[in-house]
């Protein structure tokens, strides 16, 4: 995103991974990597993007935000 040494480089990605871990990973037990991969994919595609409300978007989902912007 920006130059080397900028403390804000990964802030958005780190926030996403914190949310992913808190809402899915730490609450689940996966038997293998394939099961975890499938669950994370479903979380992102079926919940995080279309349904979950995001504070940065005035508490609407990214899907709703994209519809409003169009």
ChimeraX attribute file (.defattr): number of C-alpha atoms within 10 A of each C-alpha:
attribute: neighborCount
match mode: 1-to-1
recipient: residues
	/A:1	7
	/A:2	9
	/A:3	8
	/A:4	7
	/A:5	7
	/A:6	9
	/A:7	9
	/A:8	10
	/A:9	13
	/A:10	12
	/A:11	9
	/A:12	10
	/A:13	10
	/A:14	11
	/A:15	11
	/A:16	13
	/A:17	12
	/A:18	13
	/A:19	13
	/A:20	16
	/A:21	14
	/A:22	11
	/A:23	12
	/A:24	15
	/A:25	16
	/A:26	9
	/A:27	8
	/A:28	11
	/A:29	10
	/A:30	11
	/A:31	8
	/A:32	8
	/A:33	9
	/A:34	10
	/A:35	12
	/A:36	16
	/A:37	12
	/A:38	10
	/A:39	16
	/A:40	17
	/A:41	13
	/A:42	12
	/A:43	16
	/A:44	14
	/A:45	12
	/A:46	12
	/A:47	13
	/A:48	20
	/A:49	15
	/A:50	15
	/A:51	15
	/A:52	16
	/A:53	18
	/A:54	14
	/A:55	9
	/A:56	9
	/A:57	11
	/A:58	9
	/A:59	11
	/A:60	15
	/A:61	20
	/A:62	18
	/A:63	15
	/A:64	14
	/A:65	16
	/A:66	9
	/A:67	9
	/A:68	8
	/A:69	7
	/A:70	5
